[in-house]
Amino acid sequence: MKQWILACFLLSLCNMAHAVDIQADTLYPKVELQTSMGNIVVELDRQRAPITVNNFLTYVVKGHYDNTLFHRVIADFVVQGGGLDPKFNEKPTDKPIVNEAGNGLSNALGTIAMARETDPHSATAQFYFNVADNKRLDPSKRRWGYAVFGEVTQGMEVLEAMAQQPTAINSKLGWPDVPVTPIILTKATLLPRE
């Protein structure tokens, strides 16, 4: 009986060691995105978008975003990534999350928000940066909107350079607005608490 209890205790310690640390006690965690065009640091707002921030940080800590493409670039609109590997294969994701677009944060220049499909609660891992004030992406009485969950604190010039890259239709997927020269998110890192 004692051996069984000891085995259960050791197993629970192993499971805790494999749990991801997403700094659940930090209201404004920061993430550094190392890209092929330079580094960007974002400060996330867990107070206003707790589900979205926890979801994003889980993907960061698991390494999901490492070596992914910014696959959609539209000047004066958005730079989107987080879902495709460099060969344009879709990466597996966790379940979709609840849309937190009504949190009071606007799709303003320099903010980060969750990409989604037509279903308002379909966001998983893909995110986008607003490279203009995109208030039309905010919620209203007639639409859900897109959930903003943070803002760029360093590297806005990198993001602006990304937004100016030439794009074309991708022959493999038939998608427009794909950068001609791939823009790679090489590594996403949750920065230490300040």
Solvent accessible surface area in square Angstrom, and as a share of the most:
residue,aa,sasa,rsa
1,M,173,0.77
2,K,173,0.73
3,Q,154,0.68
4,W,162,0.57
5,I,92,0.47
6,L,102,0.51
7,A,56,0.43
8,C,56,0.34
9,F,113,0.47
10,L,90,0.45
11,L,112,0.56
12,S,48,0.31
13,L,74,0.37
14,C,71,0.43
15,N,92,0.47
16,M,126,0.56
17,A,83,0.65
18,H,150,0.67
19,A,70,0.54
20,V,60,0.35
21,D,89,0.46
22,I,27,0.14
23,Q,10,0.04
24,A,78,0.60
25,D,116,0.60
26,T,28,0.17
27,L,91,0.45
28,Y,97,0.37
29,P,3,0.02
30,K,46,0.19
31,V,0,0.00
32,E,39,0.17
33,L,0,0.00
34,Q,61,0.27
35,T,13,0.07
36,S,67,0.43
37,M,64,0.29
38,G,26,0.25
39,N,72,0.37
40,I,0,0.00
41,V,8,0.05
42,V,0,0.00
43,E,48,0.22
44,L,1,0.00
45,D,19,0.10
46,R,17,0.06
47,Q,115,0.51
48,R,118,0.43
49,A,0,0.00
50,P,56,0.35
51,I,78,0.40
52,T,0,0.00
53,V,0,0.00
54,N,53,0.27
55,N,18,0.09
56,F,0,0.00
57,L,0,0.00
58,T,29,0.17
59,Y,5,0.02
60,V,5,0.03
61,V,58,0.33
62,K,115,0.49
63,G,27,0.26
64,H,18,0.08
65,Y,0,0.00
66,D,33,0.17
67,N,86,0.44
68,T,0,0.00
69,L,3,0.02
70,F,2,0.01
71,H,9,0.04
72,R,85,0.31
73,V,3,0.02
74,I,47,0.24
75,A,51,0.39
76,D,107,0.56
77,F,30,0.13
78,V,3,0.01
79,V,0,0.00
80,Q,18,0.08
81,G,0,0.00
82,G,1,0.01
83,G,3,0.02
84,L,3,0.01
85,D,38,0.20
86,P,66,0.41
87,K,151,0.64
88,F,36,0.15
89,N,68,0.35
90,E,132,0.59
91,K,49,0.21
92,P,118,0.74
93,T,61,0.36
94,D,68,0.35
95,K,172,0.73
96,P,76,0.48
97,I,26,0.13
98,V,86,0.49
99,N,14,0.07
100,E,26,0.12
101,A,2,0.02
102,G,72,0.69
103,N,26,0.14
104,G,63,0.61
105,L,39,0.19
106,S,36,0.23
107,N,0,0.00
108,A,32,0.25
109,L,92,0.46
110,G,8,0.08
111,T,15,0.09
112,I,0,0.00
113,A,0,0.00
114,M,4,0.02
115,A,11,0.08
116,R,51,0.19
117,E,131,0.59
118,T,131,0.76
119,D,77,0.40
120,P,30,0.19
121,H,66,0.29
122,S,20,0.13
123,A,7,0.05
124,T,28,0.16
125,A,1,0.00
126,Q,36,0.16
127,F,0,0.00
128,Y,9,0.03
129,F,0,0.00
130,N,0,0.00
131,V,15,0.08
132,A,25,0.20
133,D,96,0.50
134,N,2,0.01
135,K,133,0.56
136,R,153,0.56
137,L,25,0.13
138,D,24,0.12
139,P,51,0.32
140,S,55,0.36
141,K,210,0.89
142,R,230,0.84
143,R,115,0.42
144,W,127,0.45
145,G,1,0.01
146,Y,59,0.22
147,A,6,0.04
148,V,3,0.02
149,F,0,0.00
150,G,6,0.05
151,E,89,0.40
152,V,20,0.12
153,T,60,0.35
154,Q,113,0.50
155,G,11,0.10
156,M,48,0.22
157,E,117,0.52
158,V,16,0.09
159,L,0,0.00
160,E,84,0.38
161,A,41,0.32
162,M,0,0.00
163,A,4,0.03
164,Q,121,0.54
165,Q,53,0.24
166,P,90,0.57
167,T,50,0.29
168,A,52,0.41
169,I,125,0.63
170,N,20,0.10
171,S,119,0.76
172,K,121,0.51
173,L,60,0.30
174,G,48,0.46
175,W,93,0.33
176,P,79,0.50
177,D,41,0.21
178,V,9,0.05
179,P,9,0.05
180,V,95,0.55
181,T,93,0.54
182,P,75,0.47
183,I,3,0.01
184,I,32,0.16
185,L,1,0.01
186,T,57,0.33
187,K,95,0.40
188,A,4,0.03
189,T,46,0.27
190,L,29,0.14
191,L,47,0.23
192,P,109,0.69
193,R,124,0.45
194,E,186,0.83
